[in-house]
Amino acid sequence: MTTEAFTVRTDGETVKRLDQLAAQLDRSRNYLVNQAIQEYLKLHAWQIQKIEAGIAAADRGDVIPHEDVMGEMDALIEEKIRAFEDRS
């Protein structure tokens, strides 16, 4: 895979922390930045895919009614309150 250079500007404290971590891990600043970029892109691609799947489900009407969700949440809250009170 070919690589391409580009410039990133950030504050001095971030550079200092990046250099400290690179030294602790015996890795280059470039390696850490590339790892961070790859993780960022992977995470956001996953989020976008899940959002798009949710929108498609909603468009199909494949959703749980609000009242059902709220009823389940209320039951969970009550369960946690009872468990807390039982410990007291």
C-alpha positions as CSV (number, residue, x, y, z in Angstrom):
1,M,0.0,0.0,0.0
2,T,1.3,3.4,-0.9
3,T,1.3,6.1,1.7
4,E,0.6,9.8,1.3
5,A,1.8,12.6,3.6
6,F,-0.4,15.3,5.0
7,T,-0.1,17.8,7.8
8,V,-2.1,17.9,11.0
9,R,-1.9,20.9,13.3
10,T,-2.7,20.5,17.0
11,D,-1.8,22.1,20.3
12,G,1.5,21.6,22.0
13,E,0.0,19.6,24.9
14,T,-1.4,17.0,22.6
15,V,1.9,16.6,20.8
16,K,3.6,16.2,24.2
17,R,1.2,13.5,25.3
18,L,1.5,11.8,21.9
19,D,5.3,11.8,22.1
20,Q,5.2,10.4,25.7
21,L,2.9,7.6,24.7
22,A,5.0,6.8,21.6
23,A,8.0,6.6,23.8
24,Q,6.3,4.4,26.4
25,L,5.1,2.0,23.6
26,D,8.3,2.2,21.7
27,R,6.4,3.3,18.6
28,S,6.6,6.3,16.4
29,R,4.3,9.3,16.5
30,N,3.3,8.5,12.9
31,Y,2.3,4.9,13.9
32,L,0.1,6.1,16.8
33,V,-1.6,8.8,14.7
34,N,-2.3,6.2,11.9
35,Q,-3.7,3.8,14.5
36,A,-5.9,6.6,15.9
37,I,-7.2,7.5,12.5
38,Q,-8.0,3.9,11.6
39,E,-9.9,3.4,14.8
40,Y,-11.8,6.7,14.3
41,L,-12.8,5.8,10.7
42,K,-13.8,2.3,11.8
43,L,-15.9,3.5,14.7
44,H,-17.7,6.2,12.6
45,A,-18.3,3.8,9.7
46,W,-20.0,1.4,12.2
47,Q,-22.1,4.2,13.7
48,I,-23.2,5.4,10.3
49,Q,-24.1,1.8,9.2
50,K,-26.2,1.3,12.4
51,I,-27.9,4.7,11.9
52,E,-28.8,3.9,8.3
53,A,-30.1,0.5,9.3
54,G,-32.2,2.1,12.0
55,I,-33.6,4.6,9.6
56,A,-34.4,1.9,7.1
57,A,-36.2,-0.1,9.8
58,A,-38.2,3.0,10.8
59,D,-39.1,3.6,7.2
60,R,-40.4,0.0,7.0
61,G,-42.4,0.6,10.3
62,D,-40.3,-2.0,12.0
63,V,-40.1,-0.1,15.4
64,I,-41.1,-0.7,19.0
65,P,-43.9,1.6,20.1
66,H,-42.8,4.4,22.5
67,E,-45.2,3.2,25.2
68,D,-43.7,-0.3,25.2
69,V,-40.2,1.1,25.6
70,M,-41.2,3.4,28.4
71,G,-43.0,0.6,30.2
72,E,-39.9,-1.6,30.0
73,M,-37.7,1.2,31.3
74,D,-40.1,2.0,34.1
75,A,-40.0,-1.7,35.1
76,L,-36.2,-1.7,35.1
77,I,-36.1,1.4,37.2
78,E,-38.5,0.0,39.7
79,E,-36.4,-3.2,39.9
80,K,-33.3,-1.2,40.6
81,I,-35.0,0.9,43.2
82,R,-36.3,-2.2,45.1
83,A,-32.9,-3.8,44.9
84,F,-31.3,-0.6,46.4
85,E,-33.9,-0.3,49.1
86,D,-33.5,-4.0,50.0
87,R,-29.7,-3.4,50.6
88,S,-30.4,-0.4,52.9
